[in-house]
Each structure stands twice: as C-alpha cells, then as structure tokens.
Amino acid sequence: MTGKFQYPTSGTCSRLIEVEMENGIIKDVNFLGGCHGNLQGIAALVKGMKPEEVIRRLEGIKCGAKPTSCPDQLSAALRSIAAQQ
C-alpha cells in the first residue's frame, strides 16, 4: 500500500482522517477537528507502524458514552484503505 487516503469519520469530534502510506507502513496521519493535542500524539505514535498492528491496538476504543472514538475511527480508516487495495 502506497499513497494518500482520506477517511470521513463518524460519531467523533474529528471530521476527517488523512493517512499517508508507503510500502505498507504508515508514514503520516492527520486528523481534521477533534482534540488536537491528543490526536497529534496518536498520529506520532502510529508513524512507522504496520496498519494491522494499529488496528489491533486501537479498534473498539470508545470515547465516553459514544460507541466509537478517534482511535477507533483510525482503525476503521485503515481497514477501509486495506479493502481498497
């Protein structure tokens, strides 16, 4: 997987996730909206990781009473990208 991808989020404060992949490794992640500091931290932590590992770690995380979260939506974005390949 190589390229830049956009994923519109659902059920979170962030509205969009941009993911850049290079040779199957996450090169960069940007969130539009949401808790800027926390999302910058998540983006920094996942750089250099394989999408499968990020999905394994973040999928199913909830934000308060919401059924999803920005980390969970990142895992959904990565699943969507993999499905397109």
N, C-alpha and C positions, 0 to 999 in steps of 0.2 A: 504494500500500500504506500503510495506516494501521492502527495497533493494537499490542497487546502479544501476544507469542508466546513459547511455551516449547518448548524442544527438548531431549529427553533424550539425552545424549551416549553414545557407545560407544567403548570402548578407551582412555579417558583418565582422569586423576585427577579431573577435574571431572565432575560428575554431571548437570548441567543448565545450559542457557544460556537466559537470558531476553533477548529482543530487543524493543525498542520502536521502531516505525517511524512516521514522519509524512510523508505525501505522497511516499513512495518514497525517503526519506532516513533513515538510521539515527540515531535520537535518543538511544538509550541501550542498553548491553549490560551484563549482569551474569552472572557465572559462579558456580555453586554448587560449591564444592570446588575443588581444583587449587591451583596456585602463585599465591597471592593477589596478590602484587606484580606479577608478570608479566602476569597476566590483567587487572589494573586498567590496566596500561599499554596492552595491546591494546585494551581497551574504550575508553580515552581516544583512542587513535589513529584508531579507525574511526568515532567520532561525527562526524556531518555528511557522511559518505560515502554514495555510492550502493552498494547491495548488490553490483551487478555488479563494481565496482572492488575491493571487499573480497574477493569470490570469486576474482577474477583474481590477486590478490596472495597469498592465503593457502592456496588449495586445493593439496593434495598435500604440504604440510609434514608431516614426520614427527618424532616425539619419540623419539630414541634408536633402539632396535630395534623400537618399536611401528609399526604400519602407518599410524597417524594421529597427530594432536596436537590440542591445544585450538584453535589457529588453524584447522586443517583441519576440525575439527568445527563451528567458527563458519561456515565456508564451506558446510558441509552444512546447517546450520540455515537459512542464508539461501536456499539452493536450495529447501529444504522450504517455507519461507514463500512464496517466489515461486510454487511449484507449487500452493499452496492458493488463490492469488488468481485 
